[in-house]
Amino acid sequence: MEWADGKIRCRWANPKNERYIRYHDEEWGVPVYDDRKLFEMLILECFQAGLSWECVLNKREAFREAFDGFDLEKVCAYDEDKLEALRNNPGIIRNRLKIQAAVANAKVFREIQQQYGSFSNYLWHWTDGKVVYEIGRTSSELSDSISKDLKKRGMKFVGTTVIYAYLQAVGVIYTHEHGCFLAHTKEAQA
């Protein structure tokens, strides 16, 4: 692939989409500890199920607006009128089940916050606060375990592949491909 700035990136990053390049370079794989950002990324990853991440990323600003800046308390309080407005919003993915799941998942997210002190504490406890370095996978024992736990708690659209992508997005799993200018090397550990 030809990159305008000469940097080599992961194969999935579209060199023609500046938004995608910025996401790859500045966000993907960077450890996240802020619950608001963790909530946003979880909702977006759930909407991504069965679609491309690029499709969701291109609609991210519309999602932020439609979901009140991913304000957890506001999303938890959505009523049928708000759900109908979301289903009719052409700027977002208007899948009825995913919209309902976003609200249900918000409530579970809040319950996890109450139990663990923060969703970040919950998420990072699975790895004892450590980043996992691996490439070439779409699921793992870690994503299997978290997916199973979230489903048991009542979340929807949180299968192991969605959760694996989420863990990559929020930096719990670091997966930049060999050759990418952000690829993890043993020298970087020192």
C-alpha positions in Angstrom: 0.0 0.0 0.0 1.1 3.5 -0.7 0.9 5.9 2.2 1.2 9.7 1.6 3.5 10.2 4.6 5.6 7.1 3.8 4.7 5.3 7.1 3.7 1.7 6.8 0.4 0.8 8.6 -1.7 -2.3 9.4 -3.3 -3.7 6.2 -6.8 -2.9 7.4 -6.3 0.9 7.5 -7.6 2.5 4.4 -5.0 4.9 3.0 -7.7 7.0 1.3 -9.7 7.7 4.5 -8.0 10.3 6.6 -10.4 9.6 9.5 -9.3 6.0 9.4 -5.6 6.8 9.3 -6.0 9.1 12.3 -7.9 6.4 14.2 -5.2 3.8 13.4 -2.3 6.1 14.3 -3.8 7.9 17.4 -6.4 5.7 19.0 -6.4 2.0 18.1 -4.4 0.0 20.6 -3.8 2.9 23.0 -4.8 1.8 26.5 -8.1 3.5 27.7 -9.0 3.9 31.3 -11.7 6.5 31.0 -15.2 5.0 31.5 -16.8 7.5 29.1 -14.5 6.5 26.3 -14.8 2.8 27.2 -18.6 3.1 27.0 -18.5 4.9 23.6 -16.2 2.3 22.1 -18.3 -0.6 23.5 -21.5 0.9 22.0 -19.7 1.5 18.6 -18.2 -2.0 18.5 -21.6 -3.5 19.2 -23.0 -1.5 16.2 -20.1 -2.7 14.1 -21.2 -6.4 14.5 -21.6 -7.8 11.0 -20.4 -4.5 9.4 -17.0 -2.9 8.7 -15.4 -0.7 11.4 -14.8 1.9 8.7 -18.6 2.2 8.2 -19.0 2.8 12.0 -16.1 5.1 12.2 -17.4 7.3 9.3 -20.7 7.7 11.3 -19.0 8.2 14.7 -19.8 11.9 15.0 -23.4 11.2 14.1 -23.5 8.5 16.8 -22.0 10.9 19.4 -24.7 13.4 18.6 -27.5 10.9 18.5 -26.4 9.2 21.8 -25.9 12.5 23.7 -22.1 12.4 23.7 -22.3 8.8 25.1 -23.5 10.2 28.4 -24.1 6.9 30.3 -26.9 8.2 32.5 -28.8 9.8 29.6 -28.5 6.6 27.5 -29.7 4.5 30.5 -32.8 6.7 30.7 -33.8 6.5 27.0 -37.5 6.0 26.6 -39.5 4.7 23.6 -39.7 8.1 22.0 -35.9 8.4 22.0 -35.5 4.9 20.7 -37.9 5.8 17.8 -35.9 8.9 17.1 -32.7 6.8 16.9 -34.4 4.3 14.6 -35.3 7.2 12.3 -31.8 8.9 12.4 -30.2 8.5 9.0 -26.8 9.4 10.4 -26.4 6.2 12.4 -26.9 2.5 11.8 -30.6 2.1 12.4 -30.7 -1.5 13.4 -33.6 -1.8 15.9 -32.0 -4.6 17.9 -28.6 -2.9 18.2 -30.3 0.3 19.3 -32.3 -1.6 22.0 -29.1 -3.4 23.0 -27.2 -0.1 23.4 -29.6 1.0 26.1 -29.7 -2.4 27.8 -25.9 -2.6 27.6 -25.6 0.9 29.1 -27.6 -0.3 32.2 -25.3 -3.3 32.6 -22.3 -1.1 32.1 -23.5 1.1 35.0 -24.1 -2.0 37.2 -20.5 -3.1 36.5 -19.3 0.4 37.4 -21.2 0.1 40.7 -19.7 -3.3 41.4 -16.1 -2.6 40.5 -15.9 1.2 41.1 -15.5 1.8 37.4 -15.9 -0.2 34.2 -12.1 0.4 33.6 -11.4 -1.6 36.8 -13.6 -4.4 35.6 -12.1 -4.5 32.1 -8.5 -4.3 33.2 -8.8 -6.8 36.0 -9.0 -9.6 33.4 -5.3 -9.0 32.6 -4.2 -7.7 36.0 -3.8 -4.3 34.3 -1.4 -5.6 31.7 -1.6 -5.1 27.9 -1.7 -8.4 26.0 0.5 -8.4 22.8 -0.7 -10.7 20.0 -1.5 -10.6 16.3 -3.4 -12.5 13.7 -6.4 -13.4 15.9 -10.1 -12.5 16.0 -10.8 -14.1 19.4 -9.0 -15.5 22.3 -9.6 -17.1 25.7 -9.6 -13.6 27.1 -12.4 -12.4 24.8 -14.2 -15.7 25.3 -14.2 -15.1 29.1 -15.2 -11.5 29.0 -17.9 -12.1 26.3 -19.4 -14.9 28.4 -19.4 -12.8 31.6 -21.0 -9.8 29.8 -23.7 -12.0 28.3 -24.4 -13.5 31.7 -24.9 -10.0 33.0 -27.4 -9.3 30.2 -25.4 -7.5 27.5 -26.2 -8.2 23.8 -24.0 -8.1 20.7 -21.0 -8.9 22.8 -19.8 -12.1 21.2 -16.2 -13.1 21.4 -15.3 -11.5 18.1 -16.9 -8.2 19.0 -15.2 -8.2 22.4 -11.9 -9.1 20.9 -12.2 -6.1 18.5 -13.2 -4.0 21.5 -10.2 -5.1 23.5 -8.0 -4.2 20.6 -9.6 -0.8 20.2 -9.2 0.2 23.8 -5.6 -1.2 24.1 -6.1 -4.2 26.3 -4.9 -6.2 23.4 -2.2 -4.6 21.3 -2.3 -5.9 17.7 -0.5 -3.6 15.3 0.8 -5.9 12.5 4.5 -6.7 11.8 5.8 -4.0 9.5 3.4 -1.3 10.9 5.2 1.7 12.2 3.4 1.1 15.5 4.1 -2.6 15.7 5.2 -3.8 19.1 8.8 -4.9 19.4 10.9 -6.4 22.1 13.0 -3.3 22.1 9.9 -1.3 23.0 9.4 -3.3 26.2 12.9 -2.3 27.5 
